[in-house]
């Protein structure tokens, strides 16, 4: 009988937080600082929003209260989520053995088979969280409300009507015009503020790069930025529009866009609480099968503080 691979490593307990952290924080929006992370939200955390009216008044000899301060509360209420997988070791063993022998692009080789399986699952969870942050809907199994969903339902958010998806959506020919519409809608109170970003999905960014390469009606001519045509952009270069940084929001729905300050957007999670757990359970010692059960439990949600300081660009059907 062939020797089987036995997983003796358990990720329940001491290392749990590290693995959950890797899964939650490796999404681009979180990892690149596009949103403020609020950890240790066990049930609910209040976001207090203060708005201050005009404060100054003509001087007198008396103390006479002036102005107004209004407090509004918004909430971070993480939704409990889980991953339950049953994987057959035989389906993954050859890939893991190749990686262990050095045929790998991993920065750090997995020390054992359990590391490899957890890495695969964590990468997938991170992708799902990235999408949920922007376009998730709490009523859908395994999802929580994303920023697009929340902003769409909020009358205080500044809405900008976008291009027609049926007419082709964002292209190199219209992207400059549409970005100008977005910037023109930014309130003067936050224009030029630190942390202000234009959040764009991948198709929006690609169209913008193409336009700057000379393929759009942007007044740059056929040779584009610096006369370099298609060679102008180094993928490591920072993009901006009229001086406002562009943040590539990989989980955002195509043809949508948002402008906000990163400290006005929040991701809540019980990252360091006892409600997060990861377990890798080898069934060979329990049922005799070659299956491995991977269990992850975590919590997550999004919200923002001040809706009137957010611009939401929404395409039309």
Order of alpha helices (4+ residues) and beta strands (2+ residues): alpha-alpha-beta-beta-beta-beta-alpha-alpha-alpha-beta-alpha-beta-alpha-beta-beta-beta-beta-beta-beta-beta
